[in-house]
Amino acid sequence: MIIAIAVFLILYYCYPDTEQDNARYLLSAISQGLAALLALVFTITLVVVQMTRRYTVTKMIILNSGTKFLMLVFGTGIILPLFALKFGWFCVGVNLSIVIACFCIALLLPFLKNVSDVLIYDIGYVNLYGEITDAIKSENEAKTVQGIIDLESICKDAIKESREETISEIIDFLSEIGEKTIETKFEHATFSVIKRLKNIGIDVIEKGFEDSTLLFLAGALGDLRTGSAKNEWEHKAILATLVLKEIGCKAAKKKLMLTTDRAIGGLQHVASVMEGIEFNRQSVQSLYCLGVFATEYLPSLVDRVIKLLKEFERSLITYSMINWEESFVREYPNLKSALEEFKRRYNEG
């Protein structure tokens, strides 16, 4: 509308009159050009719809109110120049035809955006999940990893557009994919799922979504940590541990109770990874870190952290705390008093 109004004002004040020969040419060209453009756009759209093999997509794209409005405006833009030629409206007719033509072209952007949204958010990521599942069944890990990366890309776009339902479904899909990659021992694909969940989780927290959106993401990371440990993938298990800590701390700071609780639960003791000392050390430090954040922001969760810490050997906890407190205080100087309070409650527990 802004573009159309600006063009109208320029034409009205700067070029009020048009020579008849030029007017006839302009009116004819505008009518033919808009007709060709409308035909091209709808031909491409119909081809895309047929490629999806989904009958409901036709209704979502072709029969929605936005498309009907686009067709009405394009129809006006095509017919008006013909009337202007017939009745000799060479002054007002030319200006109005040019304005409507500009409006038609500008309308293509929201129309194409709508088509893109339907293809991506209504059917695209669901079909992609099916392709990833088929890739896992056929033991094609490279295709699985690429599909996981594409799912993350769609989810990040959904986060920018605040599509909470789509985000929740993609997180659920990634959770199920993670379970399958653990079962089929796709180590690189599992690594990719952990990284994608981390990126999505941080973006969701920073965007300020509700607790329910992140809840299952933290649970999925906990399952991936446990599965990686049982498969003796120490690097992946440590990565999942560190991601849980980061997600949990950010969630605690935002007072997201359910997500923080899931992150804490995901860091429970796992007797595997050949009793890897580094994995257990990172687990203890992550739990301790979450305990401090809980003390500061969500005090009701402190006892749960202490209970899970008690499952680890006392000697391991003592070893894990060497130099850790100093580095923690350097990173979070504002939580020094919370650290002392958590240490006190842990020692009394």
C-alpha positions in Angstrom: 0.0 0.0 0.0 2.8 2.4 0.9 4.6 1.7 -2.5 1.3 2.1 -4.4 0.4 5.4 -2.7 3.9 6.8 -3.2 3.8 5.9 -7.0 0.4 7.5 -7.3 1.5 10.8 -5.7 4.6 10.9 -7.9 2.6 10.3 -11.1 -0.2 12.7 -10.1 2.0 15.7 -9.3 5.0 15.1 -11.6 3.4 13.5 -14.7 -0.3 14.5 -14.8 -0.6 14.1 -18.6 0.4 11.4 -21.0 0.6 11.5 -24.8 -2.1 9.3 -26.4 0.3 7.1 -28.4 2.5 6.5 -25.3 -0.7 5.9 -23.2 -1.9 3.3 -25.6 1.4 1.5 -25.5 1.7 1.6 -21.7 -1.9 0.4 -21.1 -1.5 -2.5 -23.5 1.9 -3.5 -22.0 0.6 -3.3 -18.4 -2.4 -5.5 -19.2 -0.4 -8.2 -21.1 2.5 -8.1 -18.5 0.3 -8.6 -15.5 -1.6 -11.4 -17.3 1.6 -13.2 -18.1 3.0 -12.7 -14.6 -0.2 -14.1 -13.0 -0.1 -17.1 -15.3 3.5 -17.8 -14.5 3.1 -17.5 -10.7 0.2 -19.8 -10.6 1.7 -22.3 -13.0 4.8 -22.6 -10.7 2.6 -22.8 -7.6 0.5 -25.6 -9.1 3.6 -27.5 -10.1 5.0 -27.2 -6.5 1.6 -28.3 -5.0 1.6 -31.4 -7.3 5.1 -32.3 -6.2 4.0 -32.4 -2.6 1.4 -35.0 -3.4 -0.9 -33.6 -0.6 -4.4 -32.7 -1.5 -4.8 -30.4 1.5 -2.0 -28.2 0.3 -4.2 -27.1 -2.7 -6.7 -25.7 -0.3 -4.1 -24.1 1.9 -2.4 -22.2 -1.0 -4.9 -21.8 -3.8 -8.2 -21.3 -1.9 -7.1 -19.1 1.1 -8.2 -15.5 1.5 -4.8 -14.0 0.6 -4.7 -15.8 -2.8 -8.3 -14.7 -3.6 -7.3 -11.1 -2.8 -4.2 -11.4 -5.0 -6.3 -12.7 -7.9 -8.9 -9.9 -7.5 -6.2 -7.2 -7.5 -4.4 -8.8 -10.5 -7.8 -9.1 -12.3 -8.4 -5.4 -11.7 -4.9 -4.6 -12.9 -5.4 -6.6 -16.2 -8.9 -5.3 -17.0 -8.6 -1.7 -16.0 -6.1 -0.8 -18.8 -8.5 -2.4 -21.3 -11.3 -0.2 -20.2 -9.0 2.8 -20.3 -8.1 2.0 -23.9 -11.8 1.5 -24.8 -13.1 4.7 -23.3 -10.0 6.9 -23.8 -9.0 7.4 -20.2 -5.5 8.3 -21.1 -4.7 10.5 -18.2 -6.3 9.0 -15.1 -6.4 5.5 -16.6 -2.6 5.3 -17.2 -1.8 6.6 -13.7 -4.2 4.2 -12.0 -3.0 1.3 -14.1 0.6 1.9 -13.2 -0.3 2.2 -9.5 -2.3 -1.0 -9.5 0.5 -2.8 -11.4 3.0 -1.7 -8.7 0.6 -2.9 -6.1 0.3 -6.3 -7.8 4.0 -6.8 -8.0 4.4 -5.8 -4.3 1.7 -8.4 -3.4 3.8 -11.2 -4.8 6.1 -11.0 -1.8 3.5 -11.9 0.9 2.0 -14.4 -1.5 5.3 -16.2 -2.1 6.0 -16.0 1.6 2.7 -17.7 2.3 3.4 -20.5 -0.2 6.9 -21.0 1.4 5.4 -21.2 4.9 2.9 -23.8 3.8 5.5 -25.9 2.1 8.0 -25.7 5.0 5.8 -25.5 8.2 2.8 -27.5 7.1 4.4 -30.4 5.3 8.1 -29.8 4.8 9.5 -30.7 8.2 7.1 -33.7 8.5 8.3 -35.1 5.2 11.9 -34.4 6.3 11.4 -36.4 9.4 10.1 -39.3 7.3 13.2 -39.1 5.1 15.5 -39.1 8.1 13.7 -42.2 9.5 14.1 -44.0 6.2 17.8 -43.0 6.1 18.3 -44.5 9.5 16.5 -47.7 8.5 18.7 -48.0 5.4 21.8 -47.3 7.5 22.7 -44.1 5.6 24.3 -42.0 8.3 25.4 -39.2 6.0 21.9 -38.6 4.8 20.7 -38.8 8.4 23.1 -36.1 9.5 22.1 -33.8 6.6 18.4 -34.3 7.5 19.1 -33.3 11.1 20.9 -30.2 10.0 17.9 -29.3 7.7 15.5 -29.8 10.6 17.5 -27.4 12.8 17.4 -24.8 10.0 13.6 -25.0 9.7 13.3 -24.8 13.5 15.5 -21.7 13.7 13.2 -20.0 11.2 10.2 -21.1 13.2 11.8 -19.5 16.3 12.2 -16.2 14.5 8.6 -16.3 13.5 7.4 -17.4 17.0 5.8 -20.7 15.7 5.7 -22.4 19.0 3.7 -25.4 17.9 6.1 -26.1 15.0 9.1 -25.7 17.4 7.7 -28.2 19.8 7.0 -30.8 17.1 10.5 -30.5 15.6 12.0 -30.9 19.1 9.9 -34.0 19.5 11.1 -35.3 16.1 14.7 -34.7 17.0 14.2 -36.5 20.3 12.9 -39.6 18.5 15.7 -39.4 15.9 18.2 -39.3 18.8 16.7 -42.4 20.2 17.0 -44.2 16.8 20.6 -43.0 16.3 21.5 -44.4 19.7 19.9 -47.7 18.9 21.5 -48.0 15.5 24.9 -46.8 16.9 25.1 -43.8 14.6 27.8 -41.9 16.5 28.1 -38.9 14.3 24.4 -38.5 13.9 24.0 -38.6 17.7 26.6 -35.9 18.0 24.7 -33.8 15.4 21.4 -34.2 17.3 23.0 -33.1 20.5 24.5 -30.0 18.8 21.2 -29.1 17.1 19.2 -29.4 20.3 21.7 -27.2 22.0 21.4 -24.5 19.4 17.6 -24.7 19.4 17.4 -24.6 23.2 19.6 -21.5 23.5 17.6 -19.7 20.8 14.2 -20.7 22.4 15.4 -19.5 25.9 16.7 -16.2 24.5 13.4 -15.7 22.5 11.4 -16.0 25.7 9.2 -19.0 24.9 7.2 -20.8 27.6 8.6 -23.5 29.8 6.6 -26.3 28.0 8.4 -25.7 24.7 11.8 -26.5 26.3 10.7 -29.2 28.7 11.0 -32.1 26.2 14.3 -30.7 24.8 16.0 -31.1 28.2 14.5 -34.5 28.5 15.8 -35.5 25.1 19.3 -34.3 26.0 19.2 -36.4 29.2 18.3 -39.5 27.2 21.1 -38.8 24.7 23.6 -38.5 27.5 22.5 -41.8 29.0 22.4 -43.5 25.6 25.9 -42.2 24.7 27.3 -43.3 28.0 25.9 -46.8 27.6 27.3 -47.0 24.1 30.7 -46.0 25.6 30.8 -42.8 23.5 32.6 -40.7 26.1 33.0 -37.6 23.9 29.3 -37.5 23.1 28.3 -38.2 26.6 30.4 -35.3 27.9 29.0 -33.0 25.2 25.4 -33.9 26.2 26.4 -33.3 29.9 27.8 -29.8 29.1 24.8 -28.9 26.9 22.5 -29.9 29.7 24.4 -27.7 32.1 24.2 -24.7 29.8 20.5 -25.2 29.0 19.7 -25.8 32.7 21.6 -22.7 33.8 20.0 -20.4 31.3 16.6 -21.9 32.1 17.1 -21.4 35.8 18.1 -17.7 35.2 14.8 -17.3 33.3 13.0 -19.1 36.2 11.8 -21.9 33.9 11.1 -24.5 36.6 10.2 -27.5 34.5 13.1 -27.2 32.1 15.6 -26.7 34.9 14.2 -29.7 36.7 14.5 -31.9 33.5 18.1 -30.7 33.0 19.0 -31.6 36.6 17.4 -35.0 36.2 19.3 -35.6 33.0 22.6 -35.3 34.9 22.0 -38.3 37.1 24.8 -40.8 37.7 25.3 -43.3 34.8 27.5 -46.3 35.6 29.0 -46.7 32.1 31.5 -45.2 29.6 33.9 -47.7 31.2 33.7 -45.7 34.4 35.3 -42.8 32.5 36.7 -40.3 35.1 36.3 -37.3 32.8 32.7 -38.0 32.1 31.9 -38.4 35.8 33.9 -35.3 36.7 32.0 -33.2 34.1 28.7 -34.6 35.4 29.6 -33.6 39.0 30.7 -30.2 38.0 27.6 -29.6 35.9 25.3 -30.7 38.8 27.2 -28.5 41.2 26.8 -25.6 38.8 23.1 -26.2 38.4 22.9 -26.4 42.2 24.3 -22.9 42.6 22.0 -21.5 39.9 19.0 -23.2 41.6 20.1 -21.7 44.9 20.0 -18.3 43.4 17.0 -18.5 41.1 14.9 -21.6 42.0 15.6 -22.6 45.6 12.9 -25.4 45.6 15.1 -27.5 43.2 18.3 -27.4 45.4 17.4 -30.6 47.4 17.0 -32.5 44.1 20.5 -31.5 43.0 21.9 -32.6 46.3 20.2 -35.9 46.1 21.6 -36.6 42.7 25.1 -35.5 43.8 25.0 -38.0 46.7 24.8 -40.8 44.1 28.4 -40.1 43.0 31.4 -41.2 45.1 32.5 -38.7 47.7 36.1 -39.0 46.5 35.0 -38.2 42.9 33.2 -35.1 44.1 36.2 -33.9 46.1 38.5 -34.5 43.0 36.0 -32.7 40.7 35.9 -29.6 42.9 39.7 -29.0 42.6 40.1 -25.5 41.1 36.5 -25.6 39.9 35.1 -23.1 42.5 37.7 -20.5 41.6 36.9 -20.8 37.9 33.2 -20.7 38.6 33.5 -17.5 40.7 35.6 -15.9 37.9 32.9 -16.7 35.4 29.9 -15.8 37.7 31.1 -13.3 40.3 27.6 -12.4 41.2 26.9 -16.0 42.3 29.6 -16.3 44.9 27.2 -16.1 47.8 24.9 -18.6 46.2 27.9 -21.0 45.8 28.7 -20.7 49.5 25.0 -21.3 50.4 24.8 -24.4 48.2 28.0 -25.8 49.7 26.6 -25.3 53.1 23.3 -27.1 52.3 25.2 -29.9 50.6 27.5 -30.5 53.6 24.5 -30.5 55.9 22.5 -32.8 53.7 
